[in-house]
Amino acid sequence: MASAAEQLAASMNLGLLSKATELKKRIWFTLGALLVYRVGTYIPVPGVDASVMGEMLAQHGGGILGMFDMFSGGALGRMTVFALNIMPYISASIIIQLMTAAIPSLETLKKEGESGRKKLNQYTRYLTVLIAMVQSYGIAIGLEGMRGSFGAAVIDPGPFFIISSVVTLVGGTMFLMWLGEQITARGIGNGTSLIIFAGIVANVPHALATLLELGRTGALSPIFILIFLVIAVAVVAFIVFMERAQRRIVIQYPKRQVGQRMFGGDSTHMPLKINTSGVIPPIFASSILLVPATIAGFSGGAGGSGILQTIGAALAHGEPLYMVTYAAMIIFFSYFYTAVVFNPEETADNLKKYGGFVPGIRPGRSTADYFDHILTRLTTVGALYLCVVCLLPEV
């Protein structure tokens, strides 16, 4: 018996060791992939004077261009091959998901299982290339007309520069899309989210160092720094609470007798998150706001028309138009995307099919209306929560 127990223990230890080895491999692969991403944020686009781009970003750093530079980990300010980051892929993914709810053929494709998912992923890649081409062409045109105190941003403007810039920026985005898929498959977590996270976190050490330096020189009082840190911790705690919060709907299953035995009669719950839409509304709203702001920012820097300069100034961080537009888009996409990911009628039909029901609510249409009523109230709270979190830095 001892021998059998020892063999069992050895087998369990071997299994744990194998899992630990696999986990280490995934961790190292993830870290290596993120390191490749960070290195790419320092490889410049050929033919661009990064100092002029840095000067332009310093002038318009308070606008949405500054936010986009933050998402890219500083790649936009340095005008590197990853300047577009993975945002075109995210925009394409959201557009495809929204179109799936509006176009019956895509909705049918979504229900076909793995083959349909692969087809939708292929459409997403095609749309990513199209969005990246449009954005990179706009950036290339804007760079050609950009001029600062250091001179022109483009060393040798012309068709060759535009083509090479478009190819470089689109290639960088497609590489990041592929890298994100590899992290998801062979690393830890969602690759796209980790790439965005790595870009944002890359600015944290510099921000903390600046904060501490201002405190050391006396520009900021220790009390102010302490209050800032307390607020930061409170905001994180609030976000964690809201993301974990659920509205649990009790689901009851009737008892059934099979032979001499009774089955069923169990009750469970259906968890509905307050923030059902997740981070999709802020990301999509930012992507839409980025288009006119980018054109206005570049054209304004190139001595463009007063209208474009006015648009760029109005869409700067902290401006009333920016805040109102951003909040309105977040609220709209919160409702829209929630309707995409959760269908009350389909959920009620599936529940009725398997014999489940909500106590006190008739199965079928009444249950669907009940789900819709609760989801509407949750989405309202979730949309307001997203607005508070996203607009808090503007205060």
Secondary structure, DSSP 8 states (H G I E B T S, - for coil): -HHHHHHHHHHHHHHHHHHHHHHHHHHHHHHHHHHHHHHHTTSB-TTB-HHHHHHHHHHSTTSHHHHHHHHTTTHHHHTBTTTTTTHHHHHHHHHHHHHHHH-HHHHHHHTTTHHHHHHHHHHHHHHHHHHHHHHHHHHHHHHHT-EETTEESBSS-SHHHHHHHHHHHHHHHHHHHHHHHHHHHHSSS-HHHHHHHHHHHTTHHHHHHHHHHHHHHTSS-HHHHHHHHHHHHHHHHHHHHHHH-EEEEEEE--EEEETTEEEE--EEEEEEETTTTTTHHHHHHHHHHHHHHHHHHHHHHTT--HHHHHHHHHTSTT-HHHHHHHHHHHHHHHHHHHHHH--HHHHHHHHHHTT-B-TTS-TTHHHHHHHHHHHHHHHHHHHHHHHHHHHGGG-
